[in-house]
Amino acid sequence: MPIDYKPADNGFLSKITNESEALKTVDFAAWTFIGTAMLQALLIGFILPVLLVIPAMIATLAIVLKRKKSRVAAFSLLALVLLSVFAQLVQMFQTMEPRFGGLFVAAVLIWAAIRALQATSFLKSTAKQEKHERDPATPNP
């Protein structure tokens, strides 16, 4: 008797094929960034309150991503995470102390930002196709 395999219905790992999966992916990525920003704010707030600007920027971009489904917000989050990875690597090589916990979290955030960028691009392309179907006089996307 063959086993009927169905992939996980998680918008974070599965292929984005329709609008609802794209919306789930954007929502999950935004909540991932909001949660990470809250944790960073808690940890940084006690040590150096001046650095609370970074979690505030991440949280603001994540809220814009969640509400507007913005590709610019998704790309900005990706750039921020890549910048933080670069800073962590520079610090790690300067001190010669291997600290990989932050890099693991950064890898998860890079994946979330890439998936958010894919999902927002998918949403934008489907919106263009729907607009073209409603008004055939518009240029084909």
QUIDABEL-V475063 format. One record per pair of residues at least 12 apart in sequence whose ideal C-beta (glycine too) atoms are under 10 Angstrom apart, sorted by sequence separation. I is the first residue (numbers start at 1). J is the second residue. D is the distance in Angstrom with one decimal. If there is no record, write none. Layout:
BEGIN
i:I j:J d:D
i:I j:J d:D
END
This chain:
BEGIN
i:9 j:21 d:8.6
i:11 j:23 d:7.9
i:12 j:24 d:8.0
i:13 j:25 d:9.3
i:40 j:52 d:8.6
i:43 j:55 d:9.0
i:61 j:73 d:4.9
i:62 j:74 d:9.7
i:64 j:76 d:8.6
i:65 j:77 d:6.7
i:88 j:100 d:9.4
i:128 j:140 d:9.0
i:129 j:141 d:6.1
i:11 j:24 d:3.2
i:12 j:25 d:6.2
i:41 j:54 d:8.9
i:42 j:55 d:8.8
i:60 j:73 d:8.8
i:61 j:74 d:8.4
i:64 j:77 d:9.4
i:88 j:101 d:9.9
i:89 j:102 d:9.9
i:128 j:141 d:3.9
i:10 j:24 d:8.1
i:11 j:25 d:4.0
i:40 j:54 d:6.8
i:41 j:55 d:4.2
i:61 j:75 d:9.6
i:88 j:102 d:5.2
i:89 j:103 d:7.8
i:127 j:141 d:9.3
i:9 j:24 d:8.9
i:10 j:25 d:9.0
i:11 j:26 d:8.3
i:12 j:27 d:9.8
i:13 j:28 d:9.8
i:37 j:52 d:9.9
i:40 j:55 d:4.1
i:41 j:56 d:7.5
i:61 j:76 d:5.3
i:62 j:77 d:6.8
i:87 j:102 d:9.7
i:88 j:103 d:6.1
i:126 j:141 d:9.6
i:11 j:27 d:7.7
i:12 j:28 d:4.9
i:39 j:55 d:8.3
i:40 j:56 d:9.6
i:60 j:76 d:9.7
i:61 j:77 d:5.1
i:125 j:141 d:6.6
i:11 j:28 d:5.7
i:12 j:29 d:7.4
i:37 j:54 d:8.4
i:38 j:55 d:7.3
i:41 j:58 d:9.2
i:61 j:78 d:10.0
i:85 j:102 d:8.5
i:88 j:105 d:9.7
i:89 j:106 d:9.6
i:124 j:141 d:9.2
i:10 j:28 d:8.0
i:11 j:29 d:8.9
i:37 j:55 d:4.2
i:40 j:58 d:7.2
i:41 j:59 d:7.8
i:58 j:76 d:9.5
i:61 j:79 d:9.8
i:84 j:102 d:8.1
i:85 j:103 d:6.8
i:88 j:106 d:6.7
i:36 j:55 d:8.0
i:37 j:56 d:7.5
i:40 j:59 d:9.1
i:57 j:76 d:8.5
i:58 j:77 d:6.9
i:61 j:80 d:7.3
i:84 j:103 d:9.8
i:87 j:106 d:9.9
i:12 j:32 d:8.2
i:37 j:57 d:8.3
i:38 j:58 d:9.6
i:57 j:77 d:9.3
i:85 j:105 d:9.9
i:86 j:106 d:9.8
i:34 j:55 d:9.8
i:37 j:58 d:4.1
i:38 j:59 d:7.3
i:84 j:105 d:9.5
i:85 j:106 d:4.6
i:33 j:55 d:9.8
i:36 j:58 d:6.8
i:37 j:59 d:3.9
i:58 j:80 d:6.3
i:84 j:106 d:6.1
i:85 j:107 d:8.1
i:36 j:59 d:8.9
i:37 j:60 d:8.7
i:57 j:80 d:6.8
i:58 j:81 d:8.6
i:34 j:58 d:8.1
i:35 j:59 d:9.6
i:37 j:61 d:9.0
i:81 j:105 d:9.5
i:82 j:106 d:8.5
i:85 j:109 d:8.8
i:33 j:58 d:5.7
i:34 j:59 d:5.8
i:37 j:62 d:6.6
i:81 j:106 d:5.9
i:84 j:109 d:8.2
i:85 j:110 d:7.2
i:33 j:59 d:7.3
i:34 j:60 d:10.0
i:36 j:62 d:8.5
i:37 j:63 d:9.6
i:54 j:80 d:8.0
i:58 j:84 d:9.3
i:81 j:107 d:9.2
i:84 j:110 d:9.7
i:34 j:61 d:9.9
i:35 j:62 d:9.0
i:81 j:108 d:9.4
i:82 j:109 d:9.5
i:33 j:61 d:7.2
i:34 j:62 d:4.7
i:81 j:109 d:4.6
i:82 j:110 d:6.9
i:30 j:59 d:9.9
i:33 j:62 d:3.7
i:34 j:63 d:7.1
i:54 j:83 d:9.9
i:80 j:109 d:8.8
i:81 j:110 d:5.3
i:32 j:62 d:8.1
i:33 j:63 d:9.0
i:54 j:84 d:8.0
i:81 j:111 d:9.6
i:30 j:61 d:9.1
i:31 j:62 d:7.8
i:34 j:65 d:9.4
i:78 j:109 d:8.7
i:81 j:112 d:8.3
i:82 j:113 d:8.4
i:30 j:62 d:4.8
i:33 j:65 d:7.3
i:34 j:66 d:7.7
i:77 j:109 d:7.8
i:78 j:110 d:7.0
i:81 j:113 d:5.6
i:29 j:62 d:8.0
i:30 j:63 d:7.3
i:33 j:66 d:8.9
i:77 j:110 d:9.5
i:80 j:113 d:8.3
i:81 j:114 d:9.6
i:30 j:64 d:8.8
i:78 j:112 d:9.0
i:79 j:113 d:8.5
i:30 j:65 d:4.8
i:31 j:66 d:7.6
i:77 j:112 d:7.9
i:78 j:113 d:3.7
i:29 j:65 d:6.9
i:30 j:66 d:3.6
i:77 j:113 d:4.6
i:78 j:114 d:6.5
i:29 j:66 d:8.6
i:30 j:67 d:8.6
i:76 j:113 d:8.9
i:77 j:114 d:9.8
i:27 j:65 d:9.2
i:28 j:66 d:10.0
i:74 j:112 d:9.4
i:75 j:113 d:8.0
i:78 j:116 d:8.0
i:26 j:65 d:6.4
i:27 j:66 d:6.5
i:30 j:69 d:9.3
i:74 j:113 d:6.2
i:77 j:116 d:6.8
i:78 j:117 d:6.2
i:26 j:66 d:7.0
i:33 j:73 d:9.6
i:73 j:113 d:9.7
i:74 j:114 d:8.6
i:77 j:117 d:8.5
i:33 j:74 d:9.8
i:74 j:115 d:8.8
i:75 j:116 d:9.0
i:26 j:68 d:9.8
i:27 j:69 d:9.4
i:74 j:116 d:4.1
i:75 j:117 d:6.1
i:26 j:69 d:5.6
i:30 j:73 d:8.7
i:73 j:116 d:8.1
i:74 j:117 d:4.3
i:26 j:70 d:9.4
i:30 j:74 d:9.2
i:33 j:77 d:6.0
i:40 j:84 d:9.8
i:73 j:117 d:9.6
i:74 j:118 d:8.6
i:29 j:74 d:7.5
i:32 j:77 d:9.8
i:36 j:81 d:9.3
i:71 j:116 d:8.8
i:74 j:119 d:7.9
i:75 j:120 d:8.8
i:23 j:69 d:7.7
i:70 j:116 d:9.5
i:71 j:117 d:6.5
i:74 j:120 d:5.1
i:75 j:121 d:10.0
i:22 j:69 d:8.3
i:26 j:73 d:9.7
i:30 j:77 d:9.0
i:33 j:80 d:9.3
i:69 j:116 d:9.0
i:71 j:118 d:9.9
i:73 j:120 d:8.0
i:74 j:121 d:8.5
i:26 j:74 d:7.9
i:29 j:77 d:8.0
i:33 j:81 d:8.8
i:65 j:113 d:9.2
i:71 j:119 d:9.5
i:72 j:120 d:8.9
i:71 j:120 d:4.4
i:62 j:112 d:9.5
i:66 j:116 d:9.6
i:69 j:119 d:7.9
i:70 j:120 d:6.6
i:71 j:121 d:6.1
i:58 j:109 d:8.9
i:65 j:116 d:6.0
i:69 j:120 d:5.4
i:61 j:113 d:9.7
i:65 j:117 d:9.7
i:68 j:120 d:9.1
i:71 j:123 d:8.7
i:70 j:123 d:10.0
i:71 j:124 d:6.4
i:62 j:116 d:9.1
i:65 j:119 d:9.6
i:69 j:123 d:5.4
i:70 j:124 d:9.6
i:65 j:120 d:7.6
i:69 j:124 d:8.2
i:69 j:127 d:9.4
i:40 j:105 d:9.5
i:39 j:105 d:8.9
i:36 j:105 d:7.0
i:36 j:106 d:9.7
i:36 j:108 d:8.5
i:36 j:109 d:6.3
i:32 j:108 d:7.4
i:33 j:109 d:7.0
i:36 j:112 d:8.7
i:32 j:109 d:7.1
i:32 j:111 d:9.2
i:33 j:112 d:6.6
i:29 j:109 d:9.1
i:32 j:112 d:4.6
i:33 j:113 d:7.9
i:31 j:112 d:9.3
i:32 j:113 d:9.1
i:29 j:111 d:8.9
i:30 j:112 d:8.7
i:29 j:112 d:4.3
i:32 j:115 d:9.4
i:33 j:116 d:8.3
i:28 j:112 d:7.6
i:29 j:113 d:6.9
i:32 j:116 d:8.9
i:29 j:114 d:9.0
i:29 j:115 d:5.7
i:30 j:116 d:7.2
i:25 j:112 d:9.0
i:28 j:115 d:8.0
i:29 j:116 d:3.8
i:28 j:116 d:8.6
i:29 j:117 d:8.9
i:26 j:115 d:8.5
i:27 j:116 d:9.5
i:29 j:118 d:9.7
i:25 j:115 d:5.3
i:26 j:116 d:5.6
i:29 j:119 d:7.4
i:25 j:116 d:6.8
i:26 j:117 d:9.7
i:28 j:119 d:9.2
i:29 j:120 d:9.3
i:26 j:118 d:9.6
i:27 j:119 d:9.1
i:22 j:115 d:9.7
i:25 j:118 d:7.4
i:26 j:119 d:4.7
i:22 j:116 d:9.7
i:25 j:119 d:4.0
i:26 j:120 d:6.2
i:24 j:119 d:8.3
i:25 j:120 d:9.0
i:12 j:108 d:9.9
i:22 j:118 d:8.1
i:23 j:119 d:7.5
i:26 j:122 d:9.4
i:22 j:119 d:4.1
i:25 j:122 d:8.5
i:26 j:123 d:7.4
i:13 j:111 d:9.2
i:21 j:119 d:7.8
i:22 j:120 d:7.7
i:25 j:123 d:9.6
i:12 j:111 d:8.1
i:16 j:115 d:8.1
i:22 j:121 d:8.9
i:23 j:122 d:9.7
i:12 j:112 d:7.4
i:19 j:119 d:9.6
i:22 j:122 d:4.6
i:23 j:123 d:7.4
i:21 j:122 d:8.4
i:22 j:123 d:5.0
i:13 j:115 d:8.5
i:16 j:118 d:6.0
i:22 j:124 d:9.7
i:12 j:115 d:6.2
i:15 j:118 d:9.6
i:16 j:119 d:5.7
i:19 j:122 d:7.8
i:22 j:125 d:9.8
i:11 j:115 d:8.0
i:12 j:116 d:9.8
i:18 j:122 d:8.7
i:19 j:123 d:6.7
i:22 j:126 d:7.8
i:16 j:121 d:9.2
i:17 j:122 d:8.7
i:16 j:122 d:5.1
i:12 j:119 d:9.8
i:16 j:123 d:9.2
i:19 j:126 d:5.8
i:11 j:119 d:7.6
i:18 j:126 d:8.4
i:19 j:127 d:9.1
i:19 j:130 d:9.5
END
